[in-house]
Amino acid sequence: MISVTRLNGKTITINALLIETIEDTPDTMLTLTTGKKIMVLEKVTDVVSLVQSYLQLIGLVNGSIKSLYIEEES
């Protein structure tokens, strides 16, 4: 889960695994796999960093890298 700030200043926590796209319009728009769109104050690069940190925290990135090495060795 990552915390971002809505345009009204309220902090919300969203499931980073549900983010499908992050668009840099005048504000940053997150589109979730559910179709819901959320406008946030954070810049695209900040949201990407938050998602990357979350994926590393839960071990998803390391698991993918290990999986790649296993496939290459086979």
Secondary structure, 3 states (H helix, E strand, C coil): CEEEEECCCCEEEECHHHEEEEEECCCEEEEECCCCEEEECCCHHHHHHHHHHHHHHCCHHHHHHHHHHHHHHC
